[in-house]
Amino acid sequence: MYRISKKFAFSAAHQLHGLPAEHPCSRLHGHNYEVTLHLKSETLTANGFVQDYNELQAVKTYIDEHIDHRNLNDIMAPANSSAENLAKMLYEVFKPQFPKLYAVEVSETPKTSAVYEPDGQ
């Protein structure tokens, strides 16, 4: 099995609901996010790729046009704008376009990340 990944970055604000008022994430705040798409394949293309990284430009375009410098609560409602929910949302957006996609990872900080990978992947 061959596996590749590509990272994308954006900045956005969000506020998590359902937390105690004293929880820092209950207040509006922002992150410099990093999103990593993970793709895999049993075979390679004629050029020796799982997927040509240039073909993933559509991901950057989507992020720049729909997510970067926005409030994630506006984009993801009614779901809570957690890193876990964001990873699942992005997986569902990109899976039809990139069938080799098997997981999406979202980092809010250099020390934390959440991964969405459906069962059976």
C-alpha positions, -999 to 999 in steps of 0.1 A, spaced: 0 0 0 13 35 -9 3 65 12 8 102 6 -3 133 24 -5 170 16 -9 199 40 -29 231 36 -30 261 60 -57 287 68 -68 310 96 -103 311 110 -123 320 141 -147 298 160 -165 293 192 -175 260 207 -210 257 221 -221 235 251 -190 242 272 -190 260 306 -187 298 303 -153 297 320 -139 273 293 -116 293 270 -131 276 239 -165 289 247 -154 324 238 -148 335 202 -112 328 193 -91 319 163 -65 294 151 -39 290 124 -52 257 112 -33 230 93 -53 205 73 -37 173 60 -53 151 34 -42 115 34 -45 94 3 -36 58 -4 -35 33 -33 -24 -3 -39 -11 8 -73 7 38 -88 -1 59 -119 20 56 -150 41 85 -136 47 67 -103 22 86 -82 -6 78 -58 -20 111 -69 -3 140 -86 0 167 -59 -8 193 -85 -43 178 -88 -49 187 -51 -49 224 -60 -87 222 -59 -83 217 -21 -64 250 -17 -89 268 -38 -118 255 -18 -101 265 15 -92 299 2 -126 307 -11 -148 291 16 -130 287 49 -99 310 52 -104 341 74 -141 332 82 -160 322 113 -163 284 112 -196 286 132 -212 303 101 -199 275 78 -205 244 99 -238 252 117 -256 234 132 -225 212 139 -201 224 166 -170 238 150 -146 213 167 -115 201 149 -131 166 147 -162 179 130 -141 200 106 -121 170 96 -152 150 89 -168 179 69 -137 183 48 -135 146 42 -171 146 29 -164 176 7 -133 161 -10 -139 123 -10 -161 125 -42 -133 143 -60 -104 123 -46 -115 86 -43 -81 77 -29 -87 100 1 -89 79 33 -85 104 61 -84 141 69 -64 155 98 -70 190 113 -46 207 136 -56 238 156 -22 241 173 13 226 167 6 201 195 -29 189 187 -47 173 159 -79 154 151 -83 128 124 -114 116 106 -111 83 89 -143 63 82 -143 26 92 -132 3 66 -107 27 50 
